[in-house]
Amino acid sequence: MTIQPSVRVLGPADMGTLRSLLALFADAFDDPGRYPERQPSDPYLHDLLAGEMFLAIVAETGTRVVGGLTGYVLPKFEQECREFYLYDLAVALDHRRRGLATAMIERLRTLAAERGFDGIFVQAHRDDGPAVALYARLGVGEDVLHFDIAPAGAGP
């Protein structure tokens, strides 16, 4: 019998689950330098999860994190509104193509309505076909360019 994953929003007591999500992201994105090797301290993660500017949603089977998304609430200045930037989303290889990414985004959409967010936006690499297809099913695409600008003294 296959256990159906549950989808939930993380809170301040879920630092261990957030660390498991970091490990999942490292595997999914093949980027161990960014995710598990330089993890923040427990107080930092607690404050992040307790605050109003960060949000993490996970899909779990039992105690195993098999998917997750993270992002940031962005207060706007030109209007009294807030948008949500979906920063990372991944599903474990053995749980893909089962609707988990869509389920987590649907949970985010419900939460966005409850919290009064005016929109959700996400970026995807053009060559990431599955991500582009997922987001195209759920929203309207824009053709934009993304630039990373380093702080002064950090290089080009």
C-alpha positions as CSV (number, residue, x, y, z in Angstrom):
1,M,0.0,0.0,0.0
2,T,1.4,3.4,-1.0
3,I,1.1,6.2,1.6
4,Q,-0.2,9.4,0.2
5,P,2.0,12.3,1.2
6,S,0.6,15.0,3.4
7,V,1.2,18.7,2.6
8,R,1.7,21.2,5.4
9,V,3.1,24.7,6.2
10,L,6.2,24.7,8.5
11,G,6.3,26.6,11.7
12,P,9.0,27.7,14.2
13,A,9.1,24.2,15.8
14,D,10.0,22.6,12.4
15,M,13.7,23.4,12.1
16,G,14.6,19.7,11.7
17,T,12.0,19.4,8.9
18,L,13.4,22.5,7.2
19,R,16.9,21.0,7.4
20,S,15.5,17.8,5.7
21,L,14.1,20.1,3.0
22,L,17.5,21.6,2.5
23,A,18.9,18.1,1.9
24,L,16.2,17.4,-0.6
25,F,17.0,20.6,-2.4
26,A,20.7,19.7,-2.5
27,D,19.8,16.4,-4.1
28,A,17.2,17.7,-6.5
29,F,19.3,20.7,-7.7
30,D,22.6,18.8,-7.5
31,D,24.0,21.7,-5.4
32,P,25.5,20.5,-2.1
33,G,27.5,23.6,-1.6
34,R,24.5,25.8,-1.4
35,Y,22.1,23.7,0.7
36,P,23.6,21.2,3.2
37,E,27.2,22.4,3.6
38,R,26.5,26.0,4.9
39,Q,23.2,25.6,6.8
40,P,22.2,28.4,9.1
41,S,22.1,28.1,12.9
42,D,19.0,26.9,14.8
43,P,18.2,30.4,16.1
44,Y,18.4,31.8,12.5
45,L,16.0,29.1,11.2
46,H,13.7,29.5,14.1
47,D,13.4,33.3,13.5
48,L,12.9,32.7,9.8
49,L,10.1,30.2,10.4
50,A,8.5,32.4,13.1
51,G,8.5,35.5,11.0
52,E,6.1,36.7,8.4
53,M,8.5,37.2,5.5
54,F,9.4,33.5,4.8
55,L,7.2,30.5,4.1
56,A,8.0,26.8,3.7
57,I,5.6,24.1,2.6
58,V,6.5,20.5,2.6
59,A,5.1,17.2,1.4
60,E,5.9,14.3,3.7
61,T,5.4,10.5,3.8
62,G,5.6,9.7,7.5
63,T,8.6,11.7,8.7
64,R,10.3,11.8,5.2
65,V,10.3,15.0,3.4
66,V,9.5,14.2,-0.3
67,G,8.9,17.6,-1.6
68,G,8.9,21.3,-0.6
69,L,8.7,24.8,-1.6
70,T,10.1,28.0,-0.1
71,G,9.7,31.6,-0.7
72,Y,9.4,35.2,0.5
73,V,6.7,37.7,1.1
74,L,7.5,41.0,-0.6
75,P,5.8,44.1,0.7
76,K,5.3,46.6,-2.2
77,F,5.9,50.3,-2.0
78,E,3.8,51.6,-4.9
79,Q,0.6,50.1,-3.5
80,E,-0.4,48.7,-0.1
81,C,0.0,45.1,-1.1
82,R,2.2,42.1,-0.8
83,E,3.3,39.5,-3.3
84,F,4.9,36.1,-2.8
85,Y,8.1,35.1,-4.5
86,L,8.3,31.3,-4.9
87,Y,12.0,30.8,-4.6
88,D,12.6,27.0,-4.6
89,L,10.4,24.0,-5.3
90,A,11.5,20.4,-5.6
91,V,10.1,16.9,-5.3
92,A,12.2,13.8,-4.5
93,L,13.0,11.7,-7.6
94,D,11.0,8.7,-6.5
95,H,7.9,10.9,-5.9
96,R,7.8,12.9,-9.1
97,R,4.9,12.9,-11.6
98,R,2.4,12.3,-8.8
99,G,1.0,15.8,-8.4
100,L,3.0,16.8,-5.4
101,A,4.3,20.0,-6.9
102,T,0.8,21.0,-7.9
103,A,-0.6,20.1,-4.4
104,M,2.1,22.3,-2.7
105,I,1.4,25.2,-5.0
106,E,-2.4,24.8,-4.5
107,R,-1.7,25.0,-0.7
108,L,0.4,28.1,-1.3
109,R,-2.5,29.6,-3.4
110,T,-4.9,29.0,-0.5
111,L,-2.5,30.4,2.0
112,A,-1.9,33.5,-0.2
113,A,-5.7,34.1,-0.3
114,E,-5.9,33.7,3.5
115,R,-3.0,36.0,4.1
116,G,-4.1,38.6,1.6
117,F,-1.2,38.3,-0.9
118,D,-1.9,40.0,-4.1
119,G,0.0,37.6,-6.3
120,I,2.5,34.8,-6.5
121,F,5.4,34.8,-8.9
122,V,8.2,32.3,-9.8
123,Q,11.1,32.1,-12.1
124,A,12.2,29.1,-14.2
125,H,15.1,28.3,-16.4
126,R,14.0,28.0,-20.0
127,D,15.7,24.6,-20.3
128,D,13.8,23.2,-17.3
129,G,10.9,21.7,-19.2
130,P,9.0,20.1,-16.3
131,A,9.1,23.3,-14.3
132,V,8.1,25.5,-17.2
133,A,5.2,23.1,-18.0
134,L,4.1,23.1,-14.4
135,Y,4.1,26.9,-14.0
136,A,2.5,27.4,-17.5
137,R,-0.4,25.2,-16.4
138,L,-0.9,27.3,-13.2
139,G,-0.2,30.8,-14.4
140,V,0.7,33.3,-17.1
141,G,4.3,33.4,-18.3
142,E,6.4,36.5,-19.1
143,D,9.6,36.6,-21.1
144,V,12.0,38.3,-18.8
145,L,15.8,38.3,-18.2
146,H,17.3,37.6,-14.7
147,F,20.6,39.2,-13.6
148,D,22.6,38.4,-10.5
149,I,24.5,41.5,-9.3
150,A,27.2,41.0,-6.7
151,P,27.7,43.3,-3.8
152,A,30.5,45.8,-4.0
153,G,33.9,44.1,-3.6
154,A,32.5,40.6,-4.3
155,G,33.5,40.5,-7.9
156,P,31.6,41.0,-11.2
